[in-house]
Amino acid sequence: MVEHFLAKEDVTSSSLVTRSNLMATFQLIKHFIINPNLLLDEWQNLTSKYEVFSTTRKYPRLLITYPNGYSDDIDIVNFTDNLGVPNFNILADSFNVNNIVKDFKNTYTEKVVKEVTDFLLPKFKVTVVKYAGLAPNFNMGMHTDNHSSYPRFMLLVSGNNECYMDINSSRYNVDQIGGLYMLDRQQPHNPINLGSTWRIMIHFDVVTNNTALDARL
């Protein structure tokens, strides 16, 4: 059974983080009016510039923010891999949404990142922001992101009507361009693209700015 969402136009940051919302494993919480073609063009320009598809990457990532103490010209494709997952996870909280990598400075991507960040404040501090692609007819397999107890927020930039998120035994449709989805990363989940086109998202990792909320996570 596939669960379908209706976009919520009237969600505000003050109502974003409620106990019931945080207990949801996957939820569409906001719809942003975006120009997906501009975002897709910027993503494609950089994947071409860095020859991302010269390898067999099925889940390419492009960093948009970078951590304190690093330069804005870090390797936006391989930084995570070169650092190693454990070290990257330790470093993740030092990413700063004001640290935009050189390739995305003064771009439409930066503008959209700021808009979503403003929406998430003051409940959340945004850390790692990145583009995440999912190839046609590909899925990542069921997994958990146990390194973080915080949700991940994901803005859908491009996709098709055969993009899904499997969580535990439920399947959710992911097809609302401009939709901001909230995922409980500690639950077993599997991003799926059964369509013939790429699914492109911007991922927003967060920590909370709310001590009382932190205690419940």
Short mmCIF file of the C-alpha atoms (twelve columns), coordinates in Angstrom:
data_MODEL
# 
_entry.id   MODEL 
# 
loop_
_atom_site.group_PDB 
_atom_site.id 
_atom_site.type_symbol 
_atom_site.label_atom_id 
_atom_site.label_alt_id 
_atom_site.label_comp_id 
_atom_site.label_asym_id 
_atom_site.label_seq_id 
_atom_site.Cartn_x 
_atom_site.Cartn_y 
_atom_site.Cartn_z 
_atom_site.pdbx_PDB_model_num 
ATOM 1   C CA . MET A 1   0.000  0.000  0.000   1 
ATOM 2   C CA . VAL A 2   1.347  3.418  -1.007  1 
ATOM 3   C CA . GLU A 3   0.563  6.360  1.243   1 
ATOM 4   C CA . HIS A 4   -0.100 9.688  -0.507  1 
ATOM 5   C CA . PHE A 5   0.412  13.102 1.039   1 
ATOM 6   C CA . LEU A 6   -1.403 16.373 0.545   1 
ATOM 7   C CA . ALA A 7   0.900  19.391 0.614   1 
ATOM 8   C CA . LYS A 8   0.367  21.658 3.593   1 
ATOM 9   C CA . GLU A 9   0.527  25.301 2.538   1 
ATOM 10  C CA . ASP A 10  -0.185 26.719 5.999   1 
ATOM 11  C CA . VAL A 11  2.479  25.031 8.136   1 
ATOM 12  C CA . THR A 12  4.538  27.572 10.061  1 
ATOM 13  C CA . SER A 13  7.839  27.176 11.882  1 
ATOM 14  C CA . SER A 14  6.061  27.622 15.209  1 
ATOM 15  C CA . SER A 15  3.910  24.571 14.531  1 
ATOM 16  C CA . LEU A 16  6.601  22.582 12.762  1 
ATOM 17  C CA . VAL A 17  8.064  20.737 15.736  1 
ATOM 18  C CA . THR A 18  5.375  19.068 17.767  1 
ATOM 19  C CA . ARG A 19  5.627  15.807 19.646  1 
ATOM 20  C CA . SER A 20  3.246  14.139 17.180  1 
ATOM 21  C CA . ASN A 21  5.290  15.386 14.213  1 
ATOM 22  C CA . LEU A 22  8.528  14.067 15.670  1 
ATOM 23  C CA . MET A 23  6.954  10.683 16.291  1 
ATOM 24  C CA . ALA A 24  6.042  10.420 12.584  1 
ATOM 25  C CA . THR A 25  8.487  8.302  10.596  1 
ATOM 26  C CA . PHE A 26  7.945  10.169 7.329   1 
ATOM 27  C CA . GLN A 27  5.854  13.250 6.683   1 
ATOM 28  C CA . LEU A 28  5.356  16.026 4.149   1 
ATOM 29  C CA . ILE A 29  5.369  19.174 6.261   1 
ATOM 30  C CA . LYS A 30  5.610  22.091 3.846   1 
ATOM 31  C CA . HIS A 31  5.342  23.013 0.204   1 
ATOM 32  C CA . PHE A 32  7.719  25.621 -1.216  1 
ATOM 33  C CA . ILE A 33  7.147  27.462 -4.473  1 
ATOM 34  C CA . ILE A 34  10.420 26.842 -6.294  1 
ATOM 35  C CA . ASN A 35  11.742 26.904 -9.852  1 
ATOM 36  C CA . PRO A 36  12.852 23.279 -10.200 1 
ATOM 37  C CA . ASN A 37  14.385 23.877 -13.619 1 
ATOM 38  C CA . LEU A 38  16.877 26.391 -12.217 1 
ATOM 39  C CA . LEU A 39  17.852 24.018 -9.411  1 
ATOM 40  C CA . LEU A 40  18.147 21.096 -11.799 1 
ATOM 41  C CA . ASP A 41  20.324 23.163 -14.162 1 
ATOM 42  C CA . GLU A 42  22.698 24.067 -11.317 1 
ATOM 43  C CA . TRP A 43  22.872 20.431 -10.211 1 
ATOM 44  C CA . GLN A 44  23.514 19.214 -13.754 1 
ATOM 45  C CA . ASN A 45  26.178 21.860 -14.416 1 
ATOM 46  C CA . LEU A 46  28.183 20.750 -11.392 1 
ATOM 47  C CA . THR A 47  27.727 17.019 -11.908 1 
ATOM 48  C CA . SER A 48  29.075 17.620 -15.411 1 
ATOM 49  C CA . LYS A 49  31.908 19.878 -14.191 1 
ATOM 50  C CA . TYR A 50  33.102 17.242 -11.732 1 
ATOM 51  C CA . GLU A 51  32.391 14.290 -14.054 1 
ATOM 52  C CA . VAL A 52  30.205 12.680 -11.430 1 
ATOM 53  C CA . PHE A 53  28.805 10.193 -13.925 1 
ATOM 54  C CA . SER A 54  32.191 9.031  -15.169 1 
ATOM 55  C CA . THR A 55  31.815 6.457  -12.412 1 
ATOM 56  C CA . THR A 56  28.886 4.173  -11.720 1 
ATOM 57  C CA . ARG A 57  27.449 6.461  -9.056  1 
ATOM 58  C CA . LYS A 58  23.783 5.732  -8.449  1 
ATOM 59  C CA . TYR A 59  23.471 8.062  -5.471  1 
ATOM 60  C CA . PRO A 60  25.661 11.115 -6.198  1 
ATOM 61  C CA . ARG A 61  25.899 13.832 -3.561  1 
ATOM 62  C CA . LEU A 62  27.048 17.434 -3.906  1 
ATOM 63  C CA . LEU A 63  27.823 19.317 -0.711  1 
ATOM 64  C CA . ILE A 64  26.283 22.789 -0.482  1 
ATOM 65  C CA . THR A 65  27.585 23.710 2.982   1 
ATOM 66  C CA . TYR A 66  30.969 23.013 4.543   1 
ATOM 67  C CA . PRO A 67  32.270 22.740 8.137   1 
ATOM 68  C CA . ASN A 68  33.941 25.450 10.162  1 
ATOM 69  C CA . GLY A 69  37.696 25.410 9.726   1 
ATOM 70  C CA . TYR A 70  37.591 24.295 6.092   1 
ATOM 71  C CA . SER A 71  37.825 26.233 2.842   1 
ATOM 72  C CA . ASP A 72  34.860 26.987 0.594   1 
ATOM 73  C CA . ASP A 73  36.607 25.155 -2.262  1 
ATOM 74  C CA . ILE A 74  36.494 21.709 -0.628  1 
ATOM 75  C CA . ASP A 75  35.785 18.703 -2.819  1 
ATOM 76  C CA . ILE A 76  31.985 18.795 -2.887  1 
ATOM 77  C CA . VAL A 77  31.713 15.335 -4.467  1 
ATOM 78  C CA . ASN A 78  34.229 13.230 -2.530  1 
ATOM 79  C CA . PHE A 79  34.635 15.083 0.774   1 
ATOM 80  C CA . THR A 80  32.457 12.634 2.696   1 
ATOM 81  C CA . ASP A 81  34.101 9.567  1.148   1 
ATOM 82  C CA . ASN A 82  37.650 10.861 1.635   1 
ATOM 83  C CA . LEU A 83  37.009 11.720 5.275   1 
ATOM 84  C CA . GLY A 84  35.392 8.388  6.025   1 
ATOM 85  C CA . VAL A 85  31.873 7.980  7.350   1 
ATOM 86  C CA . PRO A 86  32.740 7.822  11.095  1 
ATOM 87  C CA . ASN A 87  34.883 10.959 10.912  1 
ATOM 88  C CA . PHE A 88  32.326 12.743 8.767   1 
ATOM 89  C CA . ASN A 89  29.593 11.994 11.287  1 
ATOM 90  C CA . ILE A 90  31.747 13.433 14.087  1 
ATOM 91  C CA . LEU A 91  32.368 16.554 12.016  1 
ATOM 92  C CA . ALA A 92  28.791 16.948 10.776  1 
ATOM 93  C CA . ASP A 93  27.552 19.210 13.571  1 
ATOM 94  C CA . SER A 94  30.301 21.730 12.790  1 
ATOM 95  C CA . PHE A 95  28.821 22.381 9.350   1 
ATOM 96  C CA . ASN A 96  27.375 25.865 9.168   1 
ATOM 97  C CA . VAL A 97  24.577 26.904 6.839   1 
ATOM 98  C CA . ASN A 98  26.349 30.253 6.422   1 
ATOM 99  C CA . ASN A 99  29.317 28.367 4.952   1 
ATOM 100 C CA . ILE A 100 28.231 27.952 1.339   1 
ATOM 101 C CA . VAL A 101 30.743 26.219 -0.932  1 
ATOM 102 C CA . LYS A 102 32.199 28.346 -3.706  1 
ATOM 103 C CA . ASP A 103 30.301 26.516 -6.456  1 
ATOM 104 C CA . PHE A 104 26.944 27.439 -4.936  1 
ATOM 105 C CA . LYS A 105 27.632 31.000 -3.803  1 
ATOM 106 C CA . ASN A 106 25.229 33.560 -5.286  1 
ATOM 107 C CA . THR A 107 23.158 30.858 -6.973  1 
ATOM 108 C CA . TYR A 108 19.484 30.007 -6.938  1 
ATOM 109 C CA . THR A 109 20.388 26.950 -4.866  1 
ATOM 110 C CA . GLU A 110 21.765 29.232 -2.133  1 
ATOM 111 C CA . LYS A 111 18.552 31.284 -2.205  1 
ATOM 112 C CA . VAL A 112 16.377 28.183 -1.780  1 
ATOM 113 C CA . VAL A 113 18.607 26.835 1.010   1 
ATOM 114 C CA . LYS A 114 18.188 30.119 2.883   1 
ATOM 115 C CA . GLU A 115 14.408 30.027 2.466   1 
ATOM 116 C CA . VAL A 116 14.149 26.486 3.835   1 
ATOM 117 C CA . THR A 117 16.616 27.293 6.643   1 
ATOM 118 C CA . ASP A 118 14.546 30.316 7.680   1 
ATOM 119 C CA . PHE A 119 11.511 28.056 7.847   1 
ATOM 120 C CA . LEU A 120 13.290 25.515 10.070  1 
ATOM 121 C CA . LEU A 121 14.545 28.186 12.470  1 
ATOM 122 C CA . PRO A 122 14.324 28.716 15.402  1 
ATOM 123 C CA . LYS A 123 13.506 25.082 16.234  1 
ATOM 124 C CA . PHE A 124 16.453 23.663 14.310  1 
ATOM 125 C CA . LYS A 125 20.004 24.620 13.462  1 
ATOM 126 C CA . VAL A 126 20.784 23.479 9.924   1 
ATOM 127 C CA . THR A 127 24.177 21.780 9.483   1 
ATOM 128 C CA . VAL A 128 24.975 19.602 6.462   1 
ATOM 129 C CA . VAL A 129 23.111 20.611 3.296   1 
ATOM 130 C CA . LYS A 130 23.645 18.662 0.100   1 
ATOM 131 C CA . TYR A 131 22.108 17.621 -3.182  1 
ATOM 132 C CA . ALA A 132 21.272 13.922 -3.266  1 
ATOM 133 C CA . GLY A 133 20.461 12.182 -6.528  1 
ATOM 134 C CA . LEU A 134 18.862 8.777  -6.958  1 
ATOM 135 C CA . ALA A 135 19.305 7.062  -10.327 1 
ATOM 136 C CA . PRO A 136 16.388 5.661  -12.344 1 
ATOM 137 C CA . ASN A 137 15.431 2.083  -11.447 1 
ATOM 138 C CA . PHE A 138 17.548 2.133  -8.323  1 
ATOM 139 C CA . ASN A 139 17.022 1.831  -4.580  1 
ATOM 140 C CA . MET A 140 19.497 2.184  -1.720  1 
ATOM 141 C CA . GLY A 141 18.306 -0.805 0.263   1 
ATOM 142 C CA . MET A 142 16.860 -0.769 3.753   1 
ATOM 143 C CA . HIS A 143 19.164 0.958  6.257   1 
ATOM 144 C CA . THR A 144 19.231 3.260  9.277   1 
ATOM 145 C CA . ASP A 145 21.292 6.375  10.033  1 
ATOM 146 C CA . ASN A 146 21.984 5.594  13.669  1 
ATOM 147 C CA . HIS A 147 24.633 8.301  14.017  1 
ATOM 148 C CA . SER A 148 21.941 10.966 14.431  1 
ATOM 149 C CA . SER A 149 18.818 11.107 16.568  1 
ATOM 150 C CA . TYR A 150 17.598 14.165 14.680  1 
ATOM 151 C CA . PRO A 151 15.287 14.087 11.676  1 
ATOM 152 C CA . ARG A 152 16.427 14.829 8.153   1 
ATOM 153 C CA . PHE A 153 14.492 17.301 6.017   1 
ATOM 154 C CA . MET A 154 14.421 16.718 2.263   1 
ATOM 155 C CA . LEU A 155 13.252 19.117 -0.453  1 
ATOM 156 C CA . LEU A 156 12.161 17.395 -3.649  1 
ATOM 157 C CA . VAL A 157 13.629 19.177 -6.694  1 
ATOM 158 C CA . SER A 158 12.982 16.665 -9.468  1 
ATOM 159 C CA . GLY A 159 11.390 13.254 -9.669  1 
ATOM 160 C CA . ASN A 160 8.555  11.180 -11.094 1 
ATOM 161 C CA . ASN A 161 5.421  9.433  -9.913  1 
ATOM 162 C CA . GLU A 162 7.341  6.236  -9.167  1 
ATOM 163 C CA . CYS A 163 9.557  7.643  -6.403  1 
ATOM 164 C CA . TYR A 164 8.911  6.210  -2.952  1 
ATOM 165 C CA . MET A 165 10.230 5.940  0.568   1 
ATOM 166 C CA . ASP A 166 9.856  2.553  2.243   1 
ATOM 167 C CA . ILE A 167 9.910  2.754  6.031   1 
ATOM 168 C CA . ASN A 168 9.494  -0.417 8.047   1 
ATOM 169 C CA . SER A 169 6.534  -2.063 6.328   1 
ATOM 170 C CA . SER A 170 5.015  1.117  4.825   1 
ATOM 171 C CA . ARG A 171 5.572  2.713  1.423   1 
ATOM 172 C CA . TYR A 172 5.154  6.451  0.926   1 
ATOM 173 C CA . ASN A 173 4.820  8.267  -2.372  1 
ATOM 174 C CA . VAL A 174 7.444  11.017 -2.895  1 
ATOM 175 C CA . ASP A 175 6.201  13.102 -5.802  1 
ATOM 176 C CA . GLN A 176 5.541  16.666 -4.668  1 
ATOM 177 C CA . ILE A 177 8.055  18.990 -6.323  1 
ATOM 178 C CA . GLY A 178 8.876  21.676 -3.773  1 
ATOM 179 C CA . GLY A 179 7.670  19.429 -0.958  1 
ATOM 180 C CA . LEU A 180 9.731  19.392 2.231   1 
ATOM 181 C CA . TYR A 181 9.654  15.921 3.780   1 
ATOM 182 C CA . MET A 182 10.734 15.012 7.305   1 
ATOM 183 C CA . LEU A 183 12.344 11.597 7.848   1 
ATOM 184 C CA . ASP A 184 13.066 9.745  11.078  1 
ATOM 185 C CA . ARG A 185 16.522 8.457  10.130  1 
ATOM 186 C CA . GLN A 186 16.641 5.945  12.974  1 
ATOM 187 C CA . GLN A 187 13.853 3.929  11.400  1 
ATOM 188 C CA . PRO A 188 14.768 1.395  8.698   1 
ATOM 189 C CA . HIS A 189 14.179 3.180  5.403   1 
ATOM 190 C CA . ASN A 190 14.832 2.697  1.710   1 
ATOM 191 C CA . PRO A 191 14.648 5.483  -0.930  1 
ATOM 192 C CA . ILE A 192 13.307 4.017  -4.182  1 
ATOM 193 C CA . ASN A 193 13.167 5.315  -7.735  1 
ATOM 194 C CA . LEU A 194 11.294 2.983  -10.078 1 
ATOM 195 C CA . GLY A 195 10.900 5.645  -12.764 1 
ATOM 196 C CA . SER A 196 12.946 6.491  -15.846 1 
ATOM 197 C CA . THR A 197 14.195 9.891  -14.632 1 
ATOM 198 C CA . TRP A 198 16.490 10.953 -11.798 1 
ATOM 199 C CA . ARG A 199 15.096 11.846 -8.376  1 
ATOM 200 C CA . ILE A 200 16.921 14.921 -7.045  1 
ATOM 201 C CA . MET A 201 16.566 16.254 -3.496  1 
ATOM 202 C CA . ILE A 202 18.271 18.802 -1.283  1 
ATOM 203 C CA . HIS A 203 18.926 17.252 2.139   1 
ATOM 204 C CA . PHE A 204 18.976 19.371 5.287   1 
ATOM 205 C CA . ASP A 205 20.545 17.802 8.378   1 
ATOM 206 C CA . VAL A 206 19.826 19.508 11.671  1 
ATOM 207 C CA . VAL A 207 20.393 19.692 15.379  1 
ATOM 208 C CA . THR A 208 17.826 21.301 17.599  1 
ATOM 209 C CA . ASN A 209 17.859 24.773 19.086  1 
ATOM 210 C CA . ASN A 210 15.361 23.665 21.719  1 
ATOM 211 C CA . THR A 211 16.746 22.154 24.957  1 
ATOM 212 C CA . ALA A 212 13.384 20.790 26.064  1 
ATOM 213 C CA . LEU A 213 12.883 19.146 22.696  1 
ATOM 214 C CA . ASP A 214 16.420 17.743 22.753  1 
ATOM 215 C CA . ALA A 215 15.607 15.886 25.946  1 
ATOM 216 C CA . ARG A 216 12.785 14.030 24.230  1 
ATOM 217 C CA . LEU A 217 14.834 12.896 21.214  1 
# 
